[in-house]
Amino acid sequence: MKKVKSSLVVLMTFMVVASMDFHGSTAKELMVGGPFGWGVPQNHKFYDKWSNHHIFKPHDVLIFNFTGEISNNDVAEVTREAYLKCDAENPISRQTTNLARFKLTNTSTNNHYYICTIHQNCKLGQKLVVMVSFRR
């Protein structure tokens, strides 16, 4: 009987360890938009759909690969209000070089907002909202 109990304890311990998500705490790099990259999409909801297919964690890095004419591209992190209005006046930060990198940090809202500030690109759908998850 003692042998059976110790075997059950070992088995249960193994099952708990095996079910843990060891990848949850590792930061990852994500190429925004996948193969399409960061450009004016044909579908205004393209970046919403892309974002909804990913789980973003603190310390993950978003990489913006500019597509199309690179001189007509940039990426700015903005407030929610600026995102909704496509207002590029006072960005939190802005990058103009290809393969722009933004590290996701803890914020009071868990959301990060990004827009292209060139021409009317934001109003044409070149904007992204990312919700950072703190769950493991």
C-alpha positions in Angstrom: 0.0 0.0 0.0 2.8 2.4 0.9 4.4 1.7 -2.5 1.1 2.6 -4.3 0.8 5.9 -2.4 4.3 6.9 -3.2 3.8 6.0 -6.9 0.6 8.1 -6.9 2.5 11.1 -5.4 5.2 10.8 -8.0 2.7 10.4 -10.8 0.7 13.5 -9.6 3.8 15.6 -9.3 4.8 14.6 -12.8 1.4 15.5 -14.2 1.4 18.9 -12.5 4.9 19.7 -13.8 4.0 18.5 -17.3 0.9 20.7 -17.5 2.8 23.9 -16.6 3.2 26.5 -19.3 6.9 27.1 -19.3 6.7 29.3 -22.4 4.4 31.8 -20.7 7.2 33.8 -19.0 9.5 33.9 -21.9 9.5 37.1 -23.9 9.0 36.7 -27.6 9.5 38.8 -30.7 6.5 39.2 -33.0 6.6 40.6 -36.6 3.5 42.8 -36.8 1.2 41.8 -39.6 3.0 38.5 -40.2 4.3 38.2 -43.8 2.3 41.3 -44.8 4.3 43.5 -42.4 3.4 47.1 -41.6 1.7 48.9 -44.4 -1.7 50.1 -45.6 -3.8 47.0 -45.6 -6.6 46.3 -48.1 -8.9 45.4 -45.2 -9.3 48.1 -42.5 -9.6 45.3 -39.8 -6.4 43.5 -40.9 -4.4 44.5 -37.9 -7.3 43.9 -35.5 -7.5 40.4 -36.8 -3.8 39.9 -36.6 -3.7 41.1 -33.0 -6.7 38.9 -32.0 -4.7 35.8 -33.0 -1.8 36.5 -30.6 -1.3 36.6 -26.8 0.9 39.5 -25.9 2.9 39.4 -22.6 5.0 42.1 -20.8 8.5 42.3 -22.3 7.4 40.9 -25.7 8.8 42.9 -28.6 6.8 44.1 -31.6 8.8 44.4 -34.8 7.3 46.7 -37.5 8.6 45.6 -40.9 7.7 48.6 -43.2 6.2 47.5 -46.5 5.4 49.4 -49.7 7.3 52.6 -50.2 9.4 52.8 -47.0 9.7 56.6 -47.1 5.9 56.6 -46.6 6.0 54.6 -43.4 6.7 55.1 -39.7 5.1 53.9 -36.5 4.2 55.8 -33.4 2.9 54.7 -30.1 0.0 56.9 -29.1 -2.7 57.2 -26.5 -6.1 55.6 -26.9 -7.6 58.9 -27.8 -5.0 59.6 -30.5 -5.4 56.1 -31.9 -9.2 56.6 -32.2 -8.8 59.9 -34.0 -5.6 59.0 -35.9 -4.0 62.0 -34.2 -0.2 62.1 -34.6 0.4 65.4 -32.9 1.9 64.2 -29.6 3.1 60.6 -29.8 4.4 58.7 -26.9 7.3 57.6 -29.1 7.9 57.4 -32.9 10.2 55.4 -35.1 11.0 56.1 -38.7 13.5 53.3 -39.5 12.5 49.9 -40.9 12.2 47.0 -38.4 11.2 49.4 -35.7 11.0 47.7 -32.3 8.7 48.4 -29.4 9.0 46.5 -26.1 5.7 45.9 -24.4 5.7 47.3 -20.9 3.3 47.3 -18.0 0.8 50.2 -18.3 -2.2 51.2 -16.3 -4.6 50.0 -19.1 -2.7 47.0 -20.5 -3.2 48.4 -24.0 -0.7 49.8 -26.4 -1.8 51.8 -29.5 0.2 52.2 -32.7 -0.5 54.3 -35.8 1.3 55.3 -39.0 1.6 59.1 -39.0 2.3 59.5 -42.7 -0.4 60.9 -45.0 -3.8 59.2 -44.4 -2.3 55.8 -43.7 -3.9 55.5 -40.2 -7.4 56.3 -41.5 -6.8 53.7 -44.2 -6.3 51.1 -41.5 -2.6 51.2 -40.7 -3.1 51.2 -37.0 -2.8 48.5 -34.3 -4.0 48.0 -30.7 -2.3 45.4 -28.5 -3.7 44.2 -25.3 -1.0 42.9 -22.9 -2.1 39.8 -20.9 -0.7 39.3 -17.4 -2.1 35.8 -17.1 0.3 32.9 -17.4 
